[in-house]
Amino acid sequence: MQNHSSDDDTKLRQAQTDLAMLFSTDLHVGAERFYKIKRKGTALNLRYEIDGELHQRSYLSALSWRAILLFALTESKTVIVHEMDEPGRYRRLFPTTLLRRLQWHARPNANFPPVARLYDPNGSAVMLLTRSRLCGHAVDVLHNLTDGEPVFQPLWISDIMALRPMLGINLVRDDAFSATMPVSAYLEAAAITGRIAAEPELCETPFGGNVPRLELPRPSAAVRSLFDQACRENPAVQDLQGRTAYGDYDFD
């Protein structure tokens, strides 16, 4: 019984840490926050369960789904997503096998190669996924959606899926992607070159063994207010502010 309780405490603490990270930053596309520049009249369709109760909704704002997840998970409810965006697209981008691999990589003090690559065939957007967070509802991502150098941050999977209907960024999964170099190599190369380098280019990059922290976009007031409410209801989460994804990796 003690081991079971200890495991539950560890999972709860990790979920709280993941939430703190997700609400300490925000997804920017170009120079603006994603939810501020979405096209008018667009929505993200979702079909999901909360503690076995099935829901089907269309959310006009990415913040709406974040709020539902935040309060469901802080109340220890089980959330299972069946569909996001167009029917079948969620599982094309995030098949069960990929979600399991991302979860396997969610180990403390790791430095594994990236697990998957998403890209826009009609644009320049690239995302490298490294591990899962928050029971598979979020992932750590190195991406180039912002102005300036690439960003390494945890992102809600719902935000990744919403890029197509809300902004027309139609990401697909690169089935040929197979990384052999660790996450740290991609991060250091991003800091040196200002872009996400392909693996052949990594072999020619003059690494110095130092993994600098790429600048994180700041969260909006709306995102912070959601998190502040969760902190008032669960003070333990408040103590986790300031944590970043880098703290869960071993880049030494």
ChimeraX attribute file (.defattr): number of C-alpha atoms within 10 A of each C-alpha:
attribute: neighborCount
match mode: 1-to-1
recipient: residues
	/A:1	6
	/A:2	7
	/A:3	8
	/A:4	9
	/A:5	10
	/A:6	11
	/A:7	12
	/A:8	12
	/A:9	12
	/A:10	12
	/A:11	14
	/A:12	16
	/A:13	15
	/A:14	15
	/A:15	19
	/A:16	22
	/A:17	23
	/A:18	24
	/A:19	24
	/A:20	22
	/A:21	21
	/A:22	27
	/A:23	23
	/A:24	23
	/A:25	20
	/A:26	24
	/A:27	24
	/A:28	21
	/A:29	19
	/A:30	13
	/A:31	12
	/A:32	14
	/A:33	17
	/A:34	21
	/A:35	21
	/A:36	12
	/A:37	14
	/A:38	20
	/A:39	13
	/A:40	9
	/A:41	8
	/A:42	16
	/A:43	19
	/A:44	22
	/A:45	19
	/A:46	21
	/A:47	16
	/A:48	17
	/A:49	16
	/A:50	16
	/A:51	12
	/A:52	11
	/A:53	10
	/A:54	13
	/A:55	12
	/A:56	13
	/A:57	13
	/A:58	15
	/A:59	15
	/A:60	18
	/A:61	18
	/A:62	20
	/A:63	16
	/A:64	12
	/A:65	18
	/A:66	19
	/A:67	15
	/A:68	12
	/A:69	19
	/A:70	18
	/A:71	16
	/A:72	15
	/A:73	19
	/A:74	16
	/A:75	10
	/A:76	11
	/A:77	14
	/A:78	14
	/A:79	20
	/A:80	17
	/A:81	16
	/A:82	16
	/A:83	16
	/A:84	22
	/A:85	20
	/A:86	13
	/A:87	13
	/A:88	12
	/A:89	14
	/A:90	19
	/A:91	15
	/A:92	12
	/A:93	19
	/A:94	17
	/A:95	12
	/A:96	11
	/A:97	10
	/A:98	18
	/A:99	20
	/A:100	15
	/A:101	15
	/A:102	23
	/A:103	18
	/A:104	11
	/A:105	18
	/A:106	20
	/A:107	14
	/A:108	10
	/A:109	13
	/A:110	15
	/A:111	19
	/A:112	19
	/A:113	20
	/A:114	25
	/A:115	19
	/A:116	23
	/A:117	23
	/A:118	21
	/A:119	18
	/A:120	17
	/A:121	14
	/A:122	10
	/A:123	10
	/A:124	10
	/A:125	18
	/A:126	22
	/A:127	25
	/A:128	24
	/A:129	23
	/A:130	25
	/A:131	27
	/A:132	27
	/A:133	24
	/A:134	22
	/A:135	17
	/A:136	18
	/A:137	17
	/A:138	20
	/A:139	26
	/A:140	24
	/A:141	24
	/A:142	25
	/A:143	22
	/A:144	23
	/A:145	19
	/A:146	18
	/A:147	12
	/A:148	12
	/A:149	18
	/A:150	23
	/A:151	27
	/A:152	25
	/A:153	24
	/A:154	28
	/A:155	23
	/A:156	24
	/A:157	18
	/A:158	21
	/A:159	21
	/A:160	19
	/A:161	22
	/A:162	26
	/A:163	20
	/A:164	18
	/A:165	18
	/A:166	24
	/A:167	16
	/A:168	13
	/A:169	19
	/A:170	19
	/A:171	21
	/A:172	17
	/A:173	17
	/A:174	14
	/A:175	9
	/A:176	8
	/A:177	15
	/A:178	13
	/A:179	16
	/A:180	11
	/A:181	15
	/A:182	15
	/A:183	23
	/A:184	22
	/A:185	22
	/A:186	23
	/A:187	23
	/A:188	24
	/A:189	22
	/A:190	24
	/A:191	18
	/A:192	17
	/A:193	12
	/A:194	15
	/A:195	18
	/A:196	25
	/A:197	18
	/A:198	12
	/A:199	16
	/A:200	8
	/A:201	10
	/A:202	17
	/A:203	12
	/A:204	9
	/A:205	16
	/A:206	10
	/A:207	13
	/A:208	8
	/A:209	11
	/A:210	12
	/A:211	20
	/A:212	15
	/A:213	14
	/A:214	17
	/A:215	13
	/A:216	16
	/A:217	18
	/A:218	15
	/A:219	17
	/A:220	16
	/A:221	9
	/A:222	10
	/A:223	18
	/A:224	16
	/A:225	13
	/A:226	16
	/A:227	23
	/A:228	16
	/A:229	12
	/A:230	20
	/A:231	17
	/A:232	11
	/A:233	13
	/A:234	13
	/A:235	12
	/A:236	13
	/A:237	21
	/A:238	17
	/A:239	12
	/A:240	18
	/A:241	15
	/A:242	12
	/A:243	15
	/A:244	20
	/A:245	17
	/A:246	17
	/A:247	10
	/A:248	14
	/A:249	16
	/A:250	13
	/A:251	17
	/A:252	9
